[in-house]
Amino acid sequence: MKSLIIAAASVATIAFAAPAMAQDMSPSFYGTIGGANVNVEDANLGAIQGRVGARFGQYFGVEGELSGGVTDDSTSIGGGNVDVDLNYDVGAYAVGYLPISPKADIFARVGYSKSEFDVSGPGFSGSGEVDGLAYGVGGQYFFTDKDGIRVDYTKHDSDDGDADVVGLSYVRKF
């Protein structure tokens, strides 16, 4: 049974890879800058978010992301009120695109991210890092050949806690 599953996965990979390899795989590069709402432990934090990426043909790309916190929030943890502040988030992602028109794409991405937070409350303060799997979906629309807008949702999944991030960004192709 295990051999049958491996064989089926291999055939599916080859069937997908053959058309993808037939396209021009010269990379095109892009950058984004925007804002994001980071929801972690019922605290809604604001962040400035930037990305650089490379797209290989129509369907595949990679991107790196860096976010810095700009607003903090308070939440209740263990019965006490605490302040939460995002210092940074950094991540790397593989991106799969599905073009829906010459100017618009939807995409899914999966990767790894690491975040650092400051937490303080009555009589204590500290910082901590969380890291783990991050995955999400989004869409982008280009109103010129090089300029567009992007909206995305990313779930950061860690043993130490989860975060939901919704972002809106300006996109520039280079």
Backbone hydrogen bonds, N-H to C=O, Kabsch-Sander energy under -0.5 kcal/mol:
donor,donor_aa,acceptor,acceptor_aa,energy
5,I,1,M,-2.0
6,I,2,K,-2.3
7,A,3,S,-2.5
8,A,4,L,-2.3
9,A,5,I,-2.4
10,S,6,I,-2.2
11,V,7,A,-2.3
12,A,8,A,-2.3
13,T,9,A,-2.2
14,I,10,S,-2.3
15,A,11,V,-2.6
16,F,12,A,-2.0
17,A,13,T,-2.8
18,A,14,I,-2.2
20,A,16,F,-1.4
21,M,17,A,-2.6
22,A,18,A,-1.0
23,Q,19,P,-0.6
23,Q,20,A,-0.8
28,S,55,R,-2.3
30,Y,53,G,-2.1
31,G,172,R,-2.1
32,T,51,R,-2.1
33,I,170,Y,-1.8
34,G,49,Q,-2.3
35,G,168,L,-2.0
36,A,47,A,-2.2
37,N,166,V,-2.6
38,V,36,A,-0.5
38,V,45,L,-3.3
39,N,37,N,-0.6
39,N,164,D,-3.1
40,V,38,V,-0.7
40,V,43,A,-2.4
41,E,162,D,-0.5
43,A,40,V,-2.1
45,L,38,V,-3.3
45,L,43,A,-0.7
46,G,71,T,-1.0
47,A,36,A,-2.0
48,I,68,G,-2.5
49,Q,34,G,-2.9
50,G,66,L,-2.7
51,R,32,T,-1.8
52,V,64,G,-1.8
53,G,30,Y,-2.5
54,A,62,V,-2.5
55,R,28,S,-3.2
56,F,60,F,-3.1
57,G,26,S,-0.7
57,G,55,R,-0.8
60,F,56,F,-0.9
61,G,95,V,-2.3
62,V,54,A,-2.4
63,E,93,Y,-2.2
64,G,52,V,-2.8
65,E,91,G,-2.6
66,L,50,G,-2.6
67,S,89,D,-2.9
68,G,48,I,-2.2
69,G,86,L,-0.6
69,G,87,N,-0.6
70,V,46,G,-2.9
71,T,46,G,-1.5
73,D,84,V,-2.1
75,T,82,V,-2.5
77,I,75,T,-0.6
77,I,80,G,-2.7
80,G,77,I,-1.6
82,V,75,T,-3.1
83,D,120,S,-3.4
84,V,73,D,-3.4
85,D,118,D,-2.3
87,N,85,D,-0.6
87,N,116,E,-2.8
88,Y,116,E,-1.2
89,D,67,S,-1.9
90,V,114,K,-2.6
91,G,65,E,-2.3
92,A,112,Y,-2.1
93,Y,63,E,-2.9
94,A,110,V,-2.9
95,V,61,G,-3.3
96,G,108,A,-3.0
97,Y,59,Y,-2.0
98,L,106,I,-2.8
100,I,104,A,-2.3
101,S,104,A,-1.6
104,A,101,S,-0.7
105,D,140,Q,-2.2
106,I,98,L,-1.9
107,F,138,G,-2.4
108,A,96,G,-2.2
109,R,136,G,-2.5
110,V,94,A,-2.1
111,G,134,A,-2.9
112,Y,92,A,-2.0
113,S,132,G,-2.5
114,K,90,V,-2.7
115,S,130,V,-3.2
116,E,88,Y,-2.4
117,F,128,G,-2.7
118,D,85,D,-2.8
119,V,126,G,-3.2
120,S,83,D,-2.0
121,G,124,F,-2.5
124,F,121,G,-1.8
126,G,119,V,-2.4
128,G,117,F,-2.3
130,V,115,S,-2.4
132,G,113,S,-2.2
133,L,157,D,-0.8
134,A,111,G,-2.4
135,Y,155,K,-2.1
136,G,109,R,-2.4
137,V,153,Y,-1.6
138,G,107,F,-2.0
139,G,151,V,-2.5
140,Q,105,D,-2.4
141,Y,149,I,-2.4
142,F,103,K,-2.8
143,F,141,Y,-0.6
143,F,147,D,-1.5
144,T,147,D,-1.7
148,G,171,V,-2.4
149,I,141,Y,-2.5
150,R,169,S,-2.6
151,V,139,G,-2.5
152,D,167,G,-2.0
153,Y,137,V,-3.0
154,T,165,V,-2.6
155,K,135,Y,-3.6
156,H,154,T,-0.5
156,H,163,A,-3.1
157,D,133,L,-3.2
157,D,155,K,-0.6
158,S,156,H,-0.6
158,S,161,G,-0.7
161,G,158,S,-1.0
163,A,156,H,-2.0
164,D,39,N,-2.2
165,V,154,T,-2.7
166,V,37,N,-2.1
167,G,152,D,-2.6
168,L,35,G,-2.4
169,S,150,R,-2.7
170,Y,33,I,-2.8
171,V,148,G,-2.6
172,R,31,G,-2.7
173,K,146,K,-2.5
174,F,29,F,-2.8
